[in-house]
Amino acid sequence: MFEKKVQIQNKAGIHCRPSSLIMTAVEKYPGNEFQLISARGKSSLASILDLLALGLQCGDTAVLQVSGPQEQEAGEKIAELLEFEFDFR
């Protein structure tokens, strides 16, 4: 199992646009199971609404867990997106 503590870096938190990019990446790893656990709850990353419901803000931390055939690659990619500071200008 891949497990990593991530800190949200995006100034606006994880809103619709970053969530969409994260979910697109999750869909590239079928057969893997994802869990994102924060102080506000946990998400299986099964849908964009599931991720948005966590209300992750800049500076929040969460633990990403991934299990499955591509857990290392998938975990590193999703962790990178969760910690990325997006610029949507």
N, C-alpha and C positions, 0 to 999 in steps of 0.2 A: 504494500500500500504506500502510495505517495502521500506525504503530509507536509504542509508548509504554512507557517504563519505569515500572513501578508498584511501590509498597511496600505490603506487607500490613499493615493497621492493626488488624484484628480481633484482640483479645487472645488468643483461643483458636485463631488461625490459620484456615486454610481447611479446616474439617471438614465433616461431612455436610450440615448445614443451609445454610451459605453456598454450598456446592458445588451443592446442589439449586437455589437461586435463580439462581446463575450459569448453570447448564445450561439452566434454563427460558428465560433471556434469550438464550442462544446459539441455541436452537431457534427463536426469533422471527426469525432472520436466515438463512433457507435460501439456499444458493447462495454463501455467504461461507465462506472457509477461515480457521480460527483456529490460531494457534500461541502457546503460552505457554512461554517459555524461562527456566529458573532455573538456579541452581548445582547443583540436584539432578536436572536432566534437562529434558525438554521434553514437552509435551502438546499434542495436536491439539484438545483439548476435544471429542472425539468422544463421550465418555461421562463420567459422574460418577466412575467408578473411575479413568479416565485422569487426571482432575484431582486426585483424592485421593492418587493414587500419588506426586505431587510432594511431599507432606508439607509444604506451605507453612506457616510459622509467622509469628507477629507479628514484624515487622521485616525479614523476607525481602524481597528485591527480585526482580523478574522482568520480562521484556520481553514485551509482548503485541503480536503481529502479526496483522493482519486484512487479507485481500484479497478483493475481490468487489464486487458492485454497491452494497452499502450499507456499505462498509468504514469510512467515517468515523463514521457514526451507530452502527454495531455496536461499533466499537472504543471509542468514548467511553463507551457504556453498560456494556460488560464491564469496562473499566478502572475505572469508578466503583464497580462492585460489588466488584471485587478490592480496592480501597482503602477500602471502607466499613467502619466499626466497628459491627458488628451487636450488637443487644441483644435476646436471645431470652428474657428473663425473663418 
